Amino acid sequence: MANQLRVGLIGTGRIGQVHAKSVVSHPDTVLHRVSDVFLEGAQQTAQEYGGEATGNPDELFSAGDLDLIIIASPTTTHIDLIEKAIDAGIPALCEKPIDLDIAAVDRLREKANATTVPIGLGFNRRFDPHFAAVRSRVLAGDIGNLEQLLITSRDPAPASTEYLAVSGGIFRDMTIHDFDMARYFVPEIVSVTAQGFNQFSSDIKGLGDYDATAVALRGSNDELVLITNSRHASYGFDQRVEAFGSEGMLRAENITDTNVQHYTANLVEAKPPYQNFFLERYMDSYRNELEEFIKRIRGEASNTPTFEDGRMALVLANAATESAQTGTTISVSAR
Ligand SMILES: NC(=O)c1ccc[n+]([C@@H]2O[C@H](COP(=O)([O-])OP(=O)(O)OC[C@H]3O[C@@H](n4cnc5c(N)ncnc54)[C@H](O)[C@@H]3O)[C@@H](O)[C@H]2O)c1
């Protein structure tokens, strides 16, 4: 189609594959260029989904034929690539987090906020249809005033120790999604109280990190947001949101591949485990995330998280880390 947006993809690892799939399944986008420093990865992805492969991501910024770049390379590359996209005038959708270092984020902050080039952050969970429906109904007043938001997020199993060693810790690596979800419902957070726990993994403890967390956030209207995380869950990827208000409650439960229940002499209401991990559970959200960013490129109203949203998620993650380490509540209103 003549009016399709030509997309350049940087990084063809786990999440790069998801984005490639979203691009080819969207009628308004086509995968035009694919890059990965691991050239074979770029070539395989281009072969499967289309586009020209290169081992040099810089070629995407100078080619002059891209309408949108998706940054799906490791976190340490994000700041640099966002800046290149701004300089080249190409809209960029960048995976979360922007960076693990707030000083690095702040060096680009002014430029990122001043530019007219659309920059989006990949907090895909905003676009999960179930969580989005809870939020729309909260905004529509279905539960009166929002008083409490409960976010449960448990991974099926910890990532490798090598990954965890450079992940920035559980609050910056895992809870960061939940901080963005919290801000989606309660845009202004004023304080963070967090605790970290070492319940099952001596490897994670050895890294000075936690395998479970509890975070309480206070909103500017005195809303309470409670986040609980674990790095493991024997029954699958556990992702739930509950909004409690003055006139009721809205809840988004976990998803299984089937709603058929199994009854025997030993069990009732049994269903298969929850969808295994983010690739399955959030596939719709990644497609919707792209759709939402296309709206931003076209100048339409869009909920795509901004650079500033990405920065605030990191501010909250840093505050949670500090709170867990010092046993104090951290004020974030002026940060
Ligand atoms: N939104 C989500 O649900 C979600 C899920 C997973 C990962 N992520 C984020 O996505 C990013 C990538 O994670 P992943 O799990 O896909 O990692 P990965 O290691 O599976 O893939 C990263 C790919 O980028 C390539 N690469 C490395 N340096 C590069 C560079 N300078 N230019 C181009 N390519 C380069 C690597 O060769 C690799 O193929 C991380 O920032 C991570 O936090 C987000």
The ligand as an ORCA input file, in Angstrom:
! r2SCAN-3c Opt
* xyz 0 1
  N       8.041     -4.343     26.998
  C       8.342     -5.579     27.351
  O       7.485     -6.369     27.710
  C       9.779     -6.044     27.249
  C      10.059     -7.409     27.298
  C      11.389     -7.818     27.158
  C      12.399     -6.880     26.985
  N      12.091     -5.565     26.972
  C      13.156     -4.543     26.778
  O      13.609     -4.660     25.439
  C      15.023     -4.458     25.356
  C      15.651     -5.684     24.693
  O      15.388     -6.827     25.487
  P      15.395     -8.316     24.883
  O      14.916     -9.187     25.981
  O      14.728     -8.370     23.572
  O      16.972     -8.522     24.701
  P      17.715     -9.610     23.772
  O      19.067     -9.755     24.373
  O      16.861    -10.799     23.567
  O      17.841     -8.865     22.350
  C      18.598     -7.707     22.141
  C      19.114     -7.729     20.699
  O      19.740     -6.472     20.426
  C      20.974     -6.709     19.728
  N      21.864     -5.583     19.977
  C      22.765     -5.387     20.979
  N      23.349     -4.172     20.856
  C      22.788     -3.581     19.762
  C      22.979     -2.333     19.123
  N      23.838     -1.430     19.597
  N      22.251     -2.075     18.015
  C      21.392     -2.983     17.519
  N      21.170     -4.180     18.084
  C      21.865     -4.479     19.199
  C      21.464     -8.030     20.273
  O      22.365     -8.658     19.350
  C      20.147     -8.815     20.439
  O      19.798     -9.504     19.257
  C      15.483     -4.198     26.786
  O      15.579     -2.818     26.993
  C      14.363     -4.782     27.658
  O      14.221     -4.092     28.891
  C      10.807     -5.130     27.076
*
